[in-house]
């Protein structure tokens, strides 16, 4: 009986949409469906249409680059900041809470601001770089297909740092200070202490951060739509933006669902890893 | 603006699964008059004049009119939700290219059932509201795009408004200096980018049925050349029409492609002197063909025949000469009845160039019907590939056509 509320919640808000989405992937679900209620069963033809489209491989590659790039950047910077904030210094708490700001801003607002910062002609970033003679010509951050994905990844790294810092900082708090004192007595350098104490002790937390990060990044949509809308020339088209475009621009909900189902499967693989990683400390 | 639209679409999308009958479908008003619901996407400042027209028409046909205003791009998501929960409004406003999709779904009733046949309307207006030859939606006032230029900047440079492509290229180049581009247009990867490309493609004999033609490639080459010459910002691939307007009002572009819905904003910009001319054509003396824009009014299949008949009367009244004049004056667009448009041309010099543009305009969905969105996607994809230098215009159009 205790399970009923939880079960009802899961079935209503997770089970139904996922199952519905799976079914939609096998249907010709268009604008007509909404009025007539009829969605003819088309088997795997939505999947065939999606995978054979010339955009699919672009989207898969972009999704992979976007995810890997974002995760590496977020994690490395996040970890460095978390280690940095372990030290006691004035304003530590204030700075640490300020770091959460990107998390608190509505994504639509921050992507609009980033779009302005990254503008080729009058953006603050290019103006600054030009002023300090770091570059000679403005960088076309969002208007060149070669740079747009990099720009989007940079913004997503900025966005993901708070999450990484918060969780990793929490993990660092769990490592006893005595270990470091003992290591210092043995003459360990800072790097050695990190290598042999911090990193092994932090590993379970780090894996959780990485796996959750992958799942969050795979499904990132709003930041890309806000910055580039998948452009220019499809340079930042990922599986999520493609699915969004199919469903809500072309109103071809069947193919849109097919793409998101592919994403769900990929996410589930990572969720499975997450659950395994999470279970291990208990087993040990 | 685009971001709020995205938010609206997302919000609307989330509502689809919750297809719960949340909207009252009307019924009798307290005064015994029938209440008709009407749904549109107007927002201030164009909202108040529309409300006034609805109210006046309600009095004329003896009904109370209740208007709901849905934010821009959220409208279609809302309409789909309403059509699955059978709670469509009595009168539905649709942006003209969307009429195809919704009419195809069977949710709309033919306007001829209510004695509306589109006589006296500009041909493109009837085409835009028709699906497979049947008229489903009629727009009281329409718009299009033209070349809007900064009078003072052109005067100072001794340049007359361009009429041909060569003049446009030349003027754009001469008007470019540090901090100011000669020309701006929207080359974004949405239907807005396609909409702004149409005049160049159509005026040169290009056709949306097959974009892999030398005519369309030449049109695209013109835009690519201007970007490569530095007369147009490379950022146009990310600019919606709102961004183009911002560049122009900030004095960062001397000329731009835009439409009359921006006139209020342009008039509000202090110290800005501007004027409009039709979009330049390949050679002198040709007719500039621009796409037709505007919101049509439709009567959805709600099942209640008597209310649908009354809704038909409301649509007829919104499209009457009197309503058209009111809407056109307040919202600065062009009446869709050619006779009323002529009156507006003589009384308002600001709108006069657009009366000619609209008379020659073409409906985007006229040739392809519900397949237009696919072609539109191909067109902006090719435009982006070419403008960013990834491919030559011909190669980009070839790839997009076969996509």
Interface residues (C-beta under 8 A of the other chain):
Chain A: X16 X17 X20 X30 X31 X32 X33 X34 X35 X36 X37 X53 X54 X55 X108 X111 X112 X115 X119 X120 X121 X122 X140 X142 X143 X144 X145 X222 X225 X226 X228 X229 X230 X231 X232 X233 X234 X235 X247 X248 X249 X250 X251
Chain B: X2 X3 X4 X6 X7 X9 X10 X13 X17 X76 X77 X80 X81 X83 X84 X101 X102 X104 X105 X106 X107 X188 X189 X190 X233 X234 X235 X236 X237 X238 X252 X301 X373 X374 X377 X381 X384 X385 X387 X388 X390 X399 X403
